[in-house]
Amino acid sequence: MSQSNVNAPAWYTASRVLIPGLLLVALVILAALVSFVWTPFDVTKLNIPAKLQTPNTTHWFGTDHFGRDIFSMIMVGARTSLAVAVLAVGIGLCVGIPLGLTAASMQGSLLDEIIMRGNDLVFAFPALLIAIMITAVFGPGAVNAIIAIGIFNIPVFARLTRGSALSLWQRDFVLAARVSGKGATRISIEHILPNITNLLIVQGTIQFSLGILAEAGLSYVGLGAQPPTPSWGRMLAESQTLITLAPHLALFPGFAIILTVLGLNLTGDGLRDLSDPRIRRR
Amino acid sequence: MITTNSNHHTDAQLRVNGLNLSIHETPILNSVSFDVRAGEVLGIVGESGSGKSMTAYSILQLLPDGSSLSGSVELEGQQLIGASESELCDVRGDVVGMIFQEPMTALNPVQTIGQQVAETVYIHGGVSRRAALKVARETLNRVGLPEAEFALDRYPHELSGGQRQRVVIAMAIALKPRLLIADEPTTALDVTTQAQILAVLKRLVLEDRMALILITHDLAVVANVADHLVIMRHGNIVEQGGVQEVLATKAHPYTRQLFEASGHKPDREGTSLTDKPLLKVDGLIRDYRLPRTRLFGPSRYFRAVDDVSFQLHRGESLGLVGESGCGKSTLTRAILGLDTIQGGVITIDGETVNAHHTMALSLRRKMQVVFQDPYGSFNPRHKVNRLVAEPFHLVKDAPTGNALRAVIAEVLESVGLAASDADKYIHEFSGGQRQRIAIARALVIKPALIILDEAVSALDVSIRAQILDLLASLVDTHDLSYLFISHDLSVVRSITDRVLVMKAGKLVEQGPTEQVFLHPEHPYTQSLIAAVPQLPD
């Protein structure tokens, strides 16, 4: 009954969003990687005479108030954004998923309560507040931004994992696995986790894009990567005073953030569709 | 009774002629034609995929995207095919009422039953809220929910499944529709409730002189209620006519096949019954903790299984019948060692079962289980070979590599599937095939006891007959005992040697199957057996 249209199989629909998404993400990753070996100009070198140029053939995206090349700074900034977001999501996944799986397998137990109330506690702090706290103790920097965003990601993944795992624990195939004598850990890894990966992938890409936004936000208020390391958020902050004089200073880092977030969201949607064998095999 | 009706009303209330339906170029219905008269019940019978539900949806044109419908549907002379959406909205709910299978999801949980019944009256009837509520009250009285117990401000969760289905019926008939369509209205209900709901429907049809289309997979259900019968297969009507004629002559081979499959008795002569007890349950008690009503109040408990004792012998097939909520599934989980019990002893071959991880794997090996839902009992992300091999977790020196493949091939072939099916995903199989895979999974480690928890309840009658045959033949080849749990008494009667009857957590009767069915002693057993719809012989 639920046959998909012959002309547009599901994998095709999935790839229609996946391919542009992957292209955008690949572009950002490529820019970040290339920046390690080559950038059009050195981003640490000031060139005051060439300041505040509008886009031209030498400086594709123009220059800032110190005469630095915006295009080069965006390339190097991608490095910071990606590194912070990847590591922060990694912290969220590595800590949140085991916590959620454990809580679900012992639903109603004391440990479940402790884990989930602990999550509530972390959730109650805004990421920015955690970042300020960490900064107050350890000083500002990219590593502390990673830790702050990462901690904020833990309860997101723990809750998602626990919620979807709880309904899976009620399913007959989990019961069948228990009849086969499998323990909670094994069932969690073999049966629960594969069935929630698509949710985790989608949430992961959302958190990844939120991580990029959070990194930009933290840098904007000066709690992220410190100068001279370029960062999209700080580029936006620095452009603020010159917004009427040189709007391109805000435009290009803004576009970089938007396109990266868009690319990640499209990728997440496409991956979710592809990760389901019911869709893939049709 | 039937003939007098048709004498008075020769005009058909609903006339369906040459209905063709295809969805995305796939033909679903093929020139379906039938009439229903006022005050008459038309039964549409068919197995899954026969197009019986799609026929009903075509009448109301509640069809999925990409459907193309042609033919003629005349309701009291009004042509519905080609009617505009606003005209159809007037017809739906007003002239035509509809009842769906699942009473649990058909009601809005946050609205009172009074509001929900009054809603249809208010929308279509053009009356005030107060008048609508008055109609709702009267309608609820008519479907057997009197005011004293079922005030308008009750919520759906306070009612049982049968009572909810009565509310759904009240919603459908509140405006006295000319045509009522009931799609499997009793399939999700217990037998005694089913009998009551069918009686209510029959009474309402006669009182209001409605036409009723009763869609079901169960010939026995319509045999007692319907006046006319339409038998469908693969989108075609294979046979139609008065219910007595169709069931007496069984002119079409498919009708005969359906009829035989409904009362199918597998050949079980070869079974070797022994006196050696395999499973012993003694004084079993299982309590559930209820949610606390106050923060520091004492915990309250619900006793789901109350002092149950029985034995199952090697080679025996033991039935356990009871209605939903009687504790059947709780008992199953306790026997399988999945839940901690609060009292009593369960032993298998003299070894005690407990839900602790100390329970020996060698003991767990002795039992396997097959569940009801062929769609939910498999991890959709694994291939069949991995699914079937799962119980090997219980075996220390489990076969690997080619040896494992050979074992899986063998077990798949023993349940009537091909060895090559091992490399497919579970969604590539039909319900019946999935149930065979579930049996293969249970068989693969050669257990002594298989618990079949409503294992054939979700299957079509012809598939059910095949699975019952398979189960009967496996007893001999694999030296098995079954604990067969079901709400379906006719199935239990056909496959078990002894039967236990359970009510509200207690065993009320047990004995040899035929003796219990022919001479039930407990009043509850008697009411259960009396409620089973019977096919004429």
Chai-1 contact restraints between the chains, C-beta under 6 A:
chainA,res_idxA,chainB,res_idxB,connection_type,confidence,min_distance_angstrom,max_distance_angstrom,comment,restraint_id
A,N5,B,H24,contact,1.0,0.0,6.0,A-B,restraint_1
A,R171,B,G376,contact,1.0,0.0,6.0,A-B,restraint_2
A,D172,B,F371,contact,1.0,0.0,6.0,A-B,restraint_3
A,D172,B,D373,contact,1.0,0.0,6.0,A-B,restraint_4
A,D172,B,G376,contact,1.0,0.0,6.0,A-B,restraint_5
A,D172,B,S377,contact,1.0,0.0,6.0,A-B,restraint_6
A,F173,B,S377,contact,1.0,0.0,6.0,A-B,restraint_7
A,F173,B,F378,contact,1.0,0.0,6.0,A-B,restraint_8
A,F173,B,N379,contact,1.0,0.0,6.0,A-B,restraint_9
A,A176,B,S377,contact,1.0,0.0,6.0,A-B,restraint_10
A,R178,B,L338,contact,1.0,0.0,6.0,A-B,restraint_11
A,V179,B,L336,contact,1.0,0.0,6.0,A-B,restraint_12
A,V179,B,V369,contact,1.0,0.0,6.0,A-B,restraint_13
A,S180,B,E390,contact,1.0,0.0,6.0,A-B,restraint_14
A,S180,B,P391,contact,1.0,0.0,6.0,A-B,restraint_15
A,S180,B,H393,contact,1.0,0.0,6.0,A-B,restraint_16
A,S180,B,L394,contact,1.0,0.0,6.0,A-B,restraint_17
A,G181,B,L361,contact,1.0,0.0,6.0,A-B,restraint_18
A,G181,B,R364,contact,1.0,0.0,6.0,A-B,restraint_19
A,G181,B,H393,contact,1.0,0.0,6.0,A-B,restraint_20
A,G181,B,L394,contact,1.0,0.0,6.0,A-B,restraint_21
A,K182,B,H393,contact,1.0,0.0,6.0,A-B,restraint_22
A,H191,B,N379,contact,1.0,0.0,6.0,A-B,restraint_23
A,P194,B,R381,contact,1.0,0.0,6.0,A-B,restraint_24
A,P277,B,Y425,contact,1.0,0.0,6.0,A-B,restraint_25
A,R278,B,H427,contact,1.0,0.0,6.0,A-B,restraint_26
